[in-house]
């Protein structure tokens, strides 16, 4: 396939991303004669893909036991060091870096065909809302209380 930017194989599947047709992630079943399946479209450019399967992971790191002490996500930095991270909508507690707390203030904004959100925390401005895509052409945002 042309314009493939990332590729990985897992069991009888090939997963890949391309930069044509609104950027997307695709799967191709090697045992099937069907066309590839679109798993996600309208993505940013993707440069790497990997499948996580706990049954095929080898070795140990700090995240292997009790999630490294992290409340949500544990990211191994080296065999002896890890870093706790939080899901979208949360940030690491500045007083206890193993805990996550909800982001209270956020800015929701609309672009061509999606809604996104940013933290109003002056230090991070991280994404706090997974992009909601293919919603037409939003012209205003309102809240129901």
N, C-alpha and C positions, 0 to 999 in steps of 0.2 A: 504494500500500500504506500502511496505517496504521502509526504508530509507527516510521517510518524515521528513523534518527538520522544516517546517513552514506550517501553515494551517489557513485559514480564510473562513468564509461563508458570502455571500452577495446575497440577493434575492434567486433565485433558483440555485445559482452557488456555488461550492466549489473551492477555489484556493489553491494550495499547491506547495511546492518545494520539490525536491528529490535530493539525491546525487548520483544517478546512471544514466547511459547513458548521460554523459557529463554535469551533473547538469542542472536543468531546472525548469521553472515555468509552471505549468499546470492548466487548468480549466476543471471542470467536471460539466456538466449541469445535474441537478437532474431530470429534466423532459424528458431527452433524453436517448435512449438506445445506443448512440454512445460512442466510446472510448474517453478518455480525449483528450483535445486539447493542444498542446505544444504552449505556448505563447512566451517563450524565452528559448533558450538552450545555452549551453556553458557559464553559469554564474559562478560567484564566489559562495562560500557557502552562502546560504541565511538562516537567523535564525529567521526572522520575516516577516509577510505579513499583510497588512491592506488595505482595500478599502476606498478611500476617496469619499464621495458623499455629496455635499454641502446641499442637501435637508434633510439629517438625522443628520447633525451636531447640537449639542446642546451647549448652553452656549455662553459666550463671552470671547474674549481675545484681546490682542492688535492688532492682525492681522485681526480681524473681520471688522474693519472700515478702508477703503481706503488702504488696504493691509499693515497696520501698518506703512505707510509712505515709504515703501520699493519699489524700482523701479522694482525688479523682484520677489524674493521669500521672504516671511515673515514666520519665524519659531517661534511659541510661546514657550517660555522657562518656563513661569509660567503665571498665570492669569493676572499679571501686567507687565510682561517683555517679550520682543521679540528680535529677532536677524534677521537682514537682511542678505540674502545670494544671490548668483548669480548662474545662469545657467552655464553649462559647456561652457568653452571658454571665460568666464568673471570672474572678481574678484571684490571684494568690494573696492571702492575708499577709499584710506587711509585717505583722508581729509574730506570725507562725506560718512559715513558708510551706508547711505540709497541708495546710487547710485552704479551702476555697470559699469565697464569699460572693454573693450575688452583686452584680454591678447595679447600683441604684439609679444613676443618672445616665441616660443615653440619648443620642441624637439619631433619629430614624430619617433616612433620606431615600428619595426615589430617583432612579436613573432610567435610561431608555425603557427597560421592561422588567425591572426588579427593584425590590426594597432591600436596604441594608441598614445596619446600625453600627454606630461608633460610641465608645465610652467617652463621656465628658470629663473623665479623670485627666487632669492636666499632664500627668506623667506618662500615660500609656496610649490613649486614643486607639485602643485595640478594637477589633471587630467583636461585637457582642450579640450579633444576630446573624444566623446563617442566611446568606442571600436567598431571598424568595424570588424565583425567576418566572418568566413568562406570565406576567400579570397584565399584559396589555401596555398601555401608555399612561402610567399614573400621572395625574396633574395636581393632586393634593393628598395630604395624609391627615386623618382625623382619629380621635380616640373615643371609645364608648366607655363611660364610667359606670 
